Amino acid sequence: MLNKSIDLIDRFNQHIFNTVAWFTALMVFIMFTIVVLRYGFNLGSIAAQESITYLHGGVFMLAIAHTLKIDGHVRVDILYQRWGERGRAIVNLLGSLFLLLPVCLFIAYISWDYVAASWSYYEGSREAGGIDAVFILKSLIPSLALLLALQGLSETLKSVRTLIGDQHGR
């Protein structure tokens, strides 16, 4: 059960990352198109420019859990590298339980009214010709909290698995 839960969460966040990774290629294409249209044909598009912000927000907010999954986040702890697998598991377990998961809950809680207010009137762009979906962009905030909390749960379970001696995921 432990390993199935870990695998399910990891695969879910990997799938989201694989999808969102295409946003970066799309951003490059759109930015190239914006530049060509602007400087080659003196044409501009507020919606195209705003789409870069939407895609960029999507990449960072939805792929952050994957960064945790691959251990790509910044570590300040100098001792962590010197500790054995069990020592690192203890640090990861305590960090997830007392720092990561509470912060995720706080982000979800504090953003709920902010996002709900945006959805209540389908908040749109302040710019004429902009994208009328700011409410969707703001929805990435609680989505970040949910995805990061799920991955935090997976990392917690991995630490527990290490501490109980099931190193190979049996």
N, C-alpha and C positions, 0 to 999 in steps of 0.2 A: 504494500500500500504506500509506504514511504517513497519508494523509488518510482512508482507510477505517478504519484503526485508531482515529484520533482520533474520527471520527464514531461508530463503534461504541461506544466507551467513553462518549462524551458522551450519546448516545441512551440507553444503559443507565442511567446515573445520572439522566438527566432522567426516565425512566420510573419509577424508584424514588422520586424526589422527588414526581412527580405522584401516586403512590399514597399516599405518606406524608403529603402535604399534607392529605389527608382526615382524618388522625388529629387534627389541630387542631380541625376542626369537630366530630368525635366527642367530643373532650375537653370542648368547651364544652357540648355536649348532655348529657353524663354529669354534668358538674359542676352544671349547672342542675337536672338531675333529683335529684342528691344533696341539693342545698340545699332544693328543694321538698319532698322526702320527709322530710328532717330537721326543718325548721322548720314545715312545713305539716301533717305527719302523725306526727311524732315517730318516724320509722322511719330506720334506718341500715343500711348495708351496707359491710362491710370490703372485700369483693371489688370493689365499685363504686369505692371510694376508691383501692384499689390499682391499678385499671385506669387511672386517671389517670397514675400513675407509669409504668406500662408504656407507655402511649401517648406520654407525654412523652419517655421514654427512646428510643422508636422514632423520634420526630421528630428529635431531636438527633443520635442516633447514625447514622441512616440517611440523613439529609439533609445531613450535613456535607460530603460530596463535592460536592453541588450548589452549596454556598456557595463552594467553591473554583472550581468551573466558571464561575460568574458573577462571579468576582473580588470576592466579597462579604466576604472575610475582612479582618481588621484589618491595615493596613500602618503600620509605624512609620518606614519609610525616607522621609525628607523629600526626598532627591535623586531617588528613583525617578520622581516626577511630572515632573521636569525633563528626564529623559533621553529620548532618542528610542526608537523602537520596538525597535531592535537592542539598545540598552543595557538596556531592560526585559526583553528576551528573555534576555539573558545573566544578569541577576539571577534571573529565574524559573528558568532552567535550573540554575544553581548552587544555588539555594535548594531546588529539588525534589530534585536528586541528592544533596546533602550534608546537608540538614535534613529535608525532608518524608518522603522514602522511607525513610531510616534510622529515623526515629521510628515510621513505620507498621510496619516490620519488628520493631522493639523492642516495640511495643504487642501485635502478634500473638504474638510469642514469649513475652512475660511473662504474657499473659493465658491462654495455652493450657492450662496445668495448672489454673489457677483455674476455667476454664470446664469442663474435662474432669472435674474433681472434682465440680462441681455436677451435671453430666449423669450421673455414675456412680451417684448415688442420687436422681436426679430431684428436686433440691432444690425445696422448696415454701415457701410463706409461713410466717412464724413466728406469724402471727396466726390464731386460729380463724376459719374462714369466709373466709380470704384466698385468693388465687389460687395454686394449686400449680404454678407454672411459672416460678419464679425462675431455673431453669436456662436457660430461653429468653431471659429478660431479660438474663442475663449473656452469652449468646451474641451480643448486640449489640456487645460490645467487639471481638472479632476481626472481626466484620462491618464495623464502622467502619474498622478498619485495612485490610481488603481493599478496601472501596469508595474510601477516601481514597487508597490506594496506586494503584489503577486510575486515578483522576482525576489523581493526581500524574504518572502515566505519560503521560496525555493532555496535560497541561500541558507536560511535558518535550518531547513530540513537537511540540507547537505552537511551542515556543521554537526547537527545531531547524529546523522548517519556516521560521520567520522568519529565522533566521541563514543558512540556505542560499539565501534569496532567494525562496522560494515563498510570497509574501504572500497570494495569492488562493486558495490551496488547490487549485491545478491539479495 
